Amino acid sequence: MRRGLSGVIVLILLTVMISACSGGNNAASTKASQSPDASQQPAAGEPKDGGNLIIGVASDPVVLNPNYAGDRVSLTIDQALYAPLFQVNNGEKTFYLADSLTPSADNLTYTLKLKSGLTWHDGEKLTADDVVFTIDSILDEAQNSFLRASFVIGDKPVKAVKVDDVTVEFQLPQVSPAFEAALVQVFPIPKHIFENETDLEKSTKNASPVGSGPFKFKEYKAGEYLTLERFDNYFGGKPHLDSVTYRIAKDTNAANLALQNGEINVQYLDPKDVATVQATNNFQILPYSEGRLAYLMFNANSDTGVLAKKEVRQALSLALSRDELIQTAYTSSEYADPAKSFLTPDALYFTNDVTTYDNDVAKAKELLEAAGVSNLKLRYIVQSGNKTQEAISLYVQQKLKAVGVEVELQNMDSSAWVQKFIDLKAKDYELALTGYIMGYDPDAYRILFTSGASSNYSHYANPEVDQLLKDGAGEADTAKRGEIYKKAQQIVAEDAPIYPIAYTKTVVAVSNTYGGIEEAVLKPVVIFEDLSKIYLK
């Protein structure tokens, strides 16, 4: 899950992040392999070197360590700071730190070859030791990385073994069709920086991160900006830009004004703002699918305990209308498709043919009465300045009032909202609008819907779903695996731990003064896969 948004978990789930981060435009199989080539040039003319790119982000980063980053901002910055082993787009691998990944005949061993001559930003060599250290850190339960579940198969961990300085062997306890998708999420961290740290997530070393990506850390001023500078020894070739600055603009209106004034060069757009920005003729408007689900989350762990009752969650869902929500938040179906499943359409074994609770006020009242609930009051946390969140919160408040439920809207800035949302111990709210991008393999969703899992923010618990998700992770038979995930989708839909709203498109505005956009590759959650390709015209 890795790989978040105005409340994306990314995990990143990057899933992401997660996703898993292989993303919305990725396919399940790998058809071909390629590597970044320093000699490649954009088709339209010779790119120039120099200049700065300013990217607008909605909040401060939570943590600049890829073993822990699950929010959109942290993941976006990490994408420039740290390099992945490889990425997958449209069914094809693009190798970064790795040169190849080869499975054995029985699919129980994967051999990863690194490029030679790799270095960290501080000049130290990047070797197989760093990859093994990263995997071991993820698997160390004391380190609490949400990525751990992806590397535990049938209750047994994957083993990462150094063969030589550029070769790592991954030994699987059983065949796992999801393993390569899990490996996409790995962005190695430096052993020489972290090996003596007892708590990697809270380590002070994360405040001045040392990565291997195209840009290295320069400066961070909380609430204002974070700046990276060019890493001349980047293995993919020296980046064109001198620096990249992430400007923290928590208010959407202020961010749009800064975009139009040239103070920001790249910015996510709310669908309602597309026409205004497009009318300036100064930007490329780039809508694309991220494989993202936007949903209303029910916090079953709140101190009232009321949303732990399935019937109450079902009743709240029945009070709402997806079609109305899409029109309210996204202006039209051009930017959002109605969602019913917890999987997204890019995921293997997705089906939207599941039970749904939608648009039945009389039934909602009936369920609340049967559950013995009356005079219900719910707290809804909202990101101030986020037009989508504000519009949906007002809609939900109005619709739930019609079934006798009072909703208190608690507005807070983006950074405070993220901290509240990712706190699994938070009990002082019941509702939140959020979303996730998990990638094509459904095993990535395990961390969201397994009892007690690291990113189970709704605190959903169903032993049957736990078992199905565990079985699905290790089932090699495609047909059987499909049946497992279809059943899981149906049970989760019936239990209503979330109210799926829409599979949404993301819209990004990029200043016309920049080139190399196609070569940089638009990517779910993080905007660009490889910022080294972007240049100032």
N, C-alpha and C positions, 0 to 999 in steps of 0.2 A: 504494500500500500504505500506503497511507498510513494512512492512518489505519487498535495494539497491545494487550495484555491481559496477563495474567500471561504475558507474553511475546508480546504481539501486536505484529505489525509494522505497522501501519498503516499501515502505510504505507497510508491511509491512506489505504495505502497507502492508508485513511482511509479508501483506499483505501480511506476510508478513506477507511488511509489509508490508502485509499486508500484512507477509504477515501478502489479509489478511493472516496472518502468518501461517495459518494451513498448507500451503505448498503444494509442488507438489506431494508428495506421499500420500496425504490425500484423503479420500473419503467423500462423502456428508453426509452419515448417520453414526450413532454411533451404533455399534453392541455390544460392551461390555465395561466394565470399569475396570481399574486397577489403582494401586497407586505405586509410587516408593517404593521399599522395601530395607531397609538398610541391610538386611541379604542376598540379592541376590549377587552372586559372578559370575564373568565370568567363562565360562565353562572350559577354559584352565588354570587350576592351581589356586593357591591362590594369589590374587593381593597383592603387597607390598605397603606400605605407604612411602611417601616422594618423593622428586624430583620436578622438574619444567618442565612445558610444554611451549614451545615458538611457538606462532602462528604468521605467517606473515600476515600483513594487508597492504592495498595499500595506506592508508591515515590516517590522524588524525581523531578521532571521531568528529562528529559535535556537539552532545549533549548527555550526559549520563543521560537521563530521558526518560523512555519508553512511556510517553505520547506524545513525540515529535520525537523520533528517527525514521528516515526514510531511512537513508543511511546504507549500508551493514556493515560498520565498527562499527558504534554506536550500531546497533542491535546485532552484534556479541558479543560485550563486555557486553551489557545489559543482554544478555541471561545468562551470568555467574553471574552478579551482582544482578539481580532481578529474582524472581520466578513467573511463571504464575499461574493462577488459575487452568488451565488444558490445555492439548494439545491434538491434534487429529492426529493419524497416521493410515493409512490403515483402516479407518472407526472406529477405537477404541479410546476411551478417555483414556488418562493417567492423573490421578489427581495429582496435585502438592500441592499448598496451599489449594485447595478445597478437600473435601471428597466426595461430591456428588452435582449434579445439577438435580433438579426434576421439570419438567413442570407441570402445572395444567392441568386439563381435557380439558379446553378451550384454552390452549396454550397462555394465556394472562398473566400468572404469572409464574416466574421461581424462585424456592427456592434453594439458594446456601448455603451449609454447609461447613464451614472451618474446617481444622484440629484444634485440641486443642493444646495449648502450643506453638504456633508459635511465633517467635521473629524476630526482625530486627537485623541487624549487630551490632547495638549499645546496644543491650540487651533489648530494649523496646518491649512490647508485640505487636504483630500484630493481629488485631481484625477486626470485621465487620466495625468498624468506619473507618479504613483505606481503605477498599473496597468502602464504600459509598463516602468517600472523593475523591478517585481516579475517580469514575464515575462522581461525581459532577464537578470536575475540568475539565474533558474531555468535559462535556456539557456546561460549562461556556464559552460563546462566547468570553469574554474578554481574555480568556487564549489561544485561537487560536490553540487548538489541532486538528490535521488532523483526529483524530479518531472520532471526534464529529459526523460526518455524519453517522457513523455506528450505533449510538445510538439515532438518530432522525428518527422516523418512521411516515410517513404521516404527516410531519411537526410538529409532537409532540414528545417530548423527552421521553425516557425510564426513569422511576423513580426507584432509588435504595433506599430501606428502611431497616434500621437496625431493626431486630427482637430481637436479643440478641447478645452477644459478638462473637458468631460463626455462626450466621445466617443472611443472607441478602436476601431480597425479591426484585426481579426485576419485576416491573409492566409495561407492554407494552400497548401502546395506541391502538394497533391493532395487530392481528396475524402477526408475521414476521418470515418467514422461514429462514431468514439470521441471526437471533439473536444469536444463539450459535456460529456461525462463527465469529461474532463480538466480543463475549466474549472471544474467544481464544486469541484475541489481547491484552487483559488486563493483565498487570503486575503491581500489586498495588504499589503505592508509599506511603511513610510514612506521615501520617497526622501531627504527632508531629514535623516533619522537615519543612513541607511546608505550614502549615495552615495560617501563617502570611505573606507569600510572595505574593506580588501583581502581579508578572510576573513569573510564574513557569518556562517557557522556558529559560528565561535569568537570573534566580536566581543564585546567587553565590553558593548556596547549591549544585548545580549540579557538581561543581568542585571537591567535595569530597563526592560522592554519598553514601547513606545509603540504602542498599537493603535487600533482604531476600534470595538471591540465594546462591549457594554453595561456592562462593568466594567473598571476600569483598575488597573494594578499599584500595590500599596501596600507589601507587606513579604514577605520570604521568609527563613525560618530552616531551613536544610538539616536534613533528618531529622525535622522537627517539623511545620511548616505553611507554607502560602503564602496570603496574603490579598489579595483584590482589593476595591476600593471602587467604589461606584456612579459611573457616568459620566453626569452630568446632561444632557449634550448629545447623547446617543445618538440617532441619526436615527429609530429605531423608537419613541421615546418614553422618558421617564425611567424607568429600572427601579424596581420596587417595593422591592426589598431594599436596605439600606444597604451590605451587603458580602457577599462569598462567601469562605469559608475552606476550603482543601483541606488536610485533616488527613492527614499521612503516617502510616499505620498498616500496618506491614509484616507483622505477624502477624495471621492471620485470626481467631484466637480473641480476641485483644485488641481487634480492630476490632469484632467482634460484641458484645463486652461494652460497649464504648463506645457502640455504636448503641443497645443496650437501656437504657443509662443516660442517654441523651439528649445525650451528648457528640458524637455524630455524627448527622446528620439524613438523610443519603442514603448508601447503601452497597450495593455489589454483594454478592450472597449466593451461597455455594456451595449447590447443591441439597440437600446434606445438612443445611444449617442453616435451611432454609425453615420447617420445622414449628416449630422453637423460637422463631424471631422472630415468626412468624405468631400463635403462641399468646398473645403479649403484647397483641394487639389494638390496638397503637399505630402500626401501619404499613400502608401500602398495599404489597402484594407484587405487583410488576409483571414478569412474565416476557414476553420478546419476542424475536423472531428478529433477529439481527444480520447474517445472511448470513455466518456465521463458520465457518471450518474449523479444528478442533483436530487437530494431527498431531504425530507423532514425527519430529523432523528428524535426518537423518544428515549429519554434517559431513565431507564428502569431502576437506576441506582439512586435516584433523588431521595431526599430525606422524607418526602411524603409517602414514598413506596407505591403510589397509585398506578404508575405506568408499568409496574411489574405484572399487572393483571392484563392478560392477553385481550380480554373483552373490552377493556378501556381503550387500548391501543387501536383495536378494530373500530370502535365507536368514533374515535377522533378521526380516523381515516375516512370513515363514511361521511363525515361532515364536510369533507373537502371535495374539490373537483379538479382533476388534472388539467382538463381543457382550459378551465378558468385560470388556473395557476400559470400555465404556459403563456396565455395571453397577457396576464398581469405582469409576469417577470421577463418574458423574452420577446414580447410584441407579436410574434407569429410562430407558426410551426417551421419556418425557414431556419430557425436557430435551435429548435428543440423538438424531439419526438417523445410522445407519451411513454412512460416507463412503468413497468409492473414487476419485473424480475430484479433481484439484487445483482445479477450479472449484467454486463453491458453487451451490446450487439457485436462487438469485435471479439468477444470471448468465445472459446470453444464451448459447445453444448448449450449455448444461450437459447432460451425460449421465453417469449413474453406471454405465452399461453398458460398463465397461472391464475390462481384465485386473486381477486382484487376487491378492495373495500373502497367504494368511491361514490360520492354524490347520492346519498340516501339518508336524508335528515331524520325521517321517521324511524328507520332502523337504528340509527345512531342513538337516538333517545331511548329506544327500547333496550339496547345493549347496556347503556349506562345505568338504567333502572334495574336491570337484571343483575348487574354487578354490584348493586347497592351503593352506587356513587351519586351524590347530589351536592350541589353548591361547590363544584370542583373549581379550584383555582390553580392555574399553571403559570410558571415563569419561563419566559422565552428570551434567550440571549440573542442580541442582534448587533452586527457590526455597523456602527454609525458611519454614514457616508457611503455605504455600499447600497447602490440603488436597488439591486435585485433582492438583497436581504430585507431592506426596509419595505419594499413593495409587498413581498410575500408575507412578512410579519403582520402587516396591517390587514391583509386578506385573511390570514389564519385567525387573527383576533376576531374579525367580524364573523367569519363562518362558525367558529366554535361558540361564539356568543349565542348564535341561533339554536344551539342544542343545550344551552344552559351552562356553558363552561366559560369562566372568566380567565382571560389571558393578560398577564402583566408583561409588558415589553421592557426588557432591561437593555438599554443601549450602552455600548462601550466601544472604545477605539479598537482597531484591528489587532494590534499587538496584544491587548488585554483579552480580547475575544479568543485568540488562538491559544494563549496560555490557559484560559479557563477550559476551553474545549478539550485540549490534550491531557488535562489533569484527570486521570481515571478515578480519582477520589472525590471529584467535585460532586456535591449533592444538592447544591443550592439553585438548580434549574431543572426544568423538564423538557424543554423544546429547543431545537437549534436547526437552522438550515445549513446544510453542508453538502459535501460531495466527495467522490473519490475517483481515481484513475488507477486501475490495477493491472491492465495489460491483458494479453490474450489467454493465458493459462488460468483456469478457474482455481487452481490451488492457491494462487496469490490471495484469494478472498478469505482464506482460512483464518487469517489474523483478525478479520473483522467480525466473524460470526461464530467462532468457537468459544465455548464457555471459558472465561478468564483469560482470553488471549490478549496480547500486548496492545492491540489496536481496536479492541471491542468496546468502542466508546458508548454504545447503547446498552452495554451489559446484558446482551441477549444470552440466554442459556437454554439449550435444548439438547439433551444427551443423544437423541437420534440424529440430529444434524451434526453434532460433534463426530459421531462415528462415520457418517456418510462422507464428511469432508476429509476425514483421516483415510478412509478407504479409497476415495477418489484420487488422493495424492499418489498412491502406490499401485493403482490398477493399470496394467499395461494393455489390456484388451480394450480397444477403442469403443466398441459397442457397449460393453459393460460399464466403462467409465462414463459414457454419455448418459446411461440410465441413472447412474448414481447422482450425477449433477442435476439432472432433470427433477429427480425426486427431492433433492435438497432445495432447489429453487421453489418447488411447490410448497414444501413445509414452511420455509421461511416466509413465503408470501402469506400463508394462512396465519402464522404467528404474529405478523405485522410489527416486527421490532423497529421498522422504519416505514415511512410512507414514500415510496419511490415516485418522483415527480416527472423527471424528463432525462433523456439522453441528450446532452446539450452540445452545441458547437461553441468553440472558442473563437473570438474575433480579436486579432492583433493589428494595431496600426504601426507601420514602420515608415520613418521619414524617407522621402524620395532621394535624400542626399547620400544614402548608403547602398552599396552593392554587395554581391555575394550572398544574397538572401537564400537563393535556391540551394547553393552549395553548402550553406550552413545547416540546412534541413530543419524545417519546422517540426517541433517535437512536443508531444503532450507534456504539460506541467511546466517544463523548463524553457519554453519558447524555441530555443535553438539548440541543436545537438552539438554543433562545433562552432563556437564564436571566432575561432582563428580564421575562418573564411570570410568574415565580414570586413568590408573596407569602406572608407570615406571616399566618395567620388571626387 
